[in-house]
Amino acid sequence: MSIVYAFANQKGGVGKTTTAVNVGAYLAAAGYRVLLVDVDPQANATSSIGVSVPDLSRSIYDALIGRATMVDIIIPTRRPRLSIAPATPALAGAEVELVGIEGREQLLARAMAPVLSRYDFILIDNPPSLGLLTVNGLTAARDGVIIPVQCEYLALEGLTRLLQTIRLVRARLNPRLRIAGMVLTMYDARTNLSQQVAEEVRRHFPNQVFETVIPRNVRLSEAPSYGEPILTYAPSSAGALAYASLTQEILARARRSDAHAVGASALSAERTPGGGAE
């Protein structure tokens, strides 16, 4: 069974999509079968991985409303072993349209169920909100939520609401949900502010923040416009090295966690960067 993580933060511009896409690319490069699930109406994960959104005839929206299955909508990317369940702007109306559907918070989990055995990792990129789509993403996240936190002023602002939502989802919809980790993003070592924010976040969440810090990096900002992950766009850049390191941390935490007993087979063999098991 897949290891399923949601990437969430209701604050926009914190590197959530960048993190989901690039961790997915590095996991695929390490030999894991990876599915990105884009549930953000902005469809940034979809376009960032090189898929033309206007050319899509079906998307995750169709799977949520039952007009298609996940198998129908999943498409391969240019990266071996990396596929995507794409989004389109049609998702923008889903929040309203899905309200009247029974079990609306579990639509994504139900849609994903038939493909769980096909992938080692499923990474859900949620919209920058705490609405119904994000609740669906958290409910489907069998193995936890990864929270990107921007190293800028008011970084902790709004985290309280996100943590409350996570607690509610865990209590009512997904008892397996936990914080799988927090990622410090857009770190600028030249500024005192970045250092202060990083220290503050680590002080509040001492056991949950990943050691790897994602730097503010021009190459990371450029890569999505070329439809490439940083792994192929600028593999020797500081951003690429950071995401390679973060991916190794995520793998290490997954191996250690008892919560992954069902999906442990996905991690039972060491993988080589080229893609095969050693």
Steps between C-alpha positions, in 0.01 A plus 500: 500500500607856434642739754273804468604850606308825465685830462300775667514858619213743459749782454587543135851546362677282755648247256235232546467404133874538442562257785243244386624502140868483580474237772293298254767535232781393734301204629439390142868543417580275796294223345163543672170506314351840578161659438446873542137589569423865423188623682580870467278685248804706401644175358855613575630152572357384169667772293822489706558140397456578130132418439302748289190583704295641207550174309349282774164341431469344848638581842472422869173692492345223287621236748355690796154533350499143370512585131825306459726273704850582620632245252330701224655833591856409605760587239877442488746787520831533321668358810515117515284353778335839570132537411243766578128523565471849352288797598322760291328827594168309499591402856427856608129424500537167671485644852140604435403208279621234744321643804182310425671163454482254787843418640643800317812510721601150387452532124873516428581207730236289325619604155861411588421161651527300173853630425660473844675176410649644181731756660760510774423865581198718437555872561193726522549869423221689676375853427604792725181488704327290765193431290340177387774411253769522767286300742472234228878502464556462873239226523673307220848547654539159662853570616508865594522861396818688410479873575727747317571807715642811338795662679343844499306731729175351637610149401318356801191709424218267402678181604269483800198467270672236290590298809143527625374374165744209513375409849138513385569287194688248713215483753215474251625378163855362499633360829836425334568865419812646662756767425765317300726805506538874453727642230665839538491665157631817332783525751745786441815451707596865443212630711446492873128460437535160335721377782260631764196344332676165464597506869146593602339222297747243636433625854124453461525168313830345614428145381318574179721733296723337239871574532522594133418863427389603151683818395360791308636409157451654156523163325216363713286795393585455132450125469115493498485734200693237305279216622793330671589400855822646635655154462517544122492878468798582724623182669807660659320807638458564870127435464560163337744389767253606770211304352720195450589518870140558607388196301752285684367631831143418400607148405684457830197612700275270298725205577499579871129556539276225633219669311640359177459133590253448216720677247832372626560290189549820304804579713636154566777525240757773466477677167769648284473857365474357152180323581550132577517309821854414588 
